Amino acid sequence: MGTKAGRPPVWRRRQLIDGIRFRVRTGVPWRDVPVEYGPWGRIYDLFRRWQRNGTWHRVFSRLQSSRAAARPPRPGACRQGVRLPQEPRLPASPRDPLHHPGQGRPGAQPQTGSRGGRPPKFDPVDYRERHAVECGINRLKRRPSS
């Protein structure tokens, strides 16, 4: 009594969860998760299994509700409870049934400012001059050396 039947686990679940947290925090590919967290395939399998059965959704909603209950209401917060600025998102996989090719990553926000994309203040004259300089440098690079 008290022991589970079957093969004992080789990797502790905590190690695998830490591997998932490492991957989500750093954004590295699954294959680049350090071996100390377990084999990447096992980490990915646990992540996908929990994503499909709704475990991640339950974890995040429980964390949000406990966080909202733990802090006093801020001025200007909604009366029902404090809302988090954005629900945490897990990275989507191309194998995800909600992923449609050609539409980019599901739930992705347009990038602006220092996070990438076009700078907030776009000056077409500066761009034209910079483009001309870059084209000239590229022409010099392509010219055969003499």
Residue pairs with C-beta under 8 A, 6 or more apart in sequence:
11 38
11 39
11 42
13 46
15 36
15 37
15 38
16 37
16 38
16 42
16 43
16 46
17 46
18 37
19 33
19 34
19 37
19 38
19 40
19 43
20 43
20 46
20 47
22 28
22 33
22 34
22 37
23 30
23 33
23 43
23 47
23 91
24 90
24 91
27 91
30 40
30 41
30 43
30 44
31 40
32 40
33 40
33 43
37 43
47 90
48 93
49 55
50 56
51 90
56 90
60 87
60 88
64 84
64 87
65 81
67 82
67 84
68 81
68 82
68 83
68 84
69 81
71 82
73 81
73 82
74 82
77 83
89 107
91 105
92 98
92 99
92 105
92 106
92 107
93 99
94 101
96 106
98 106
99 105
99 106
100 106
110 117
111 117
112 118
112 120
113 119
113 120
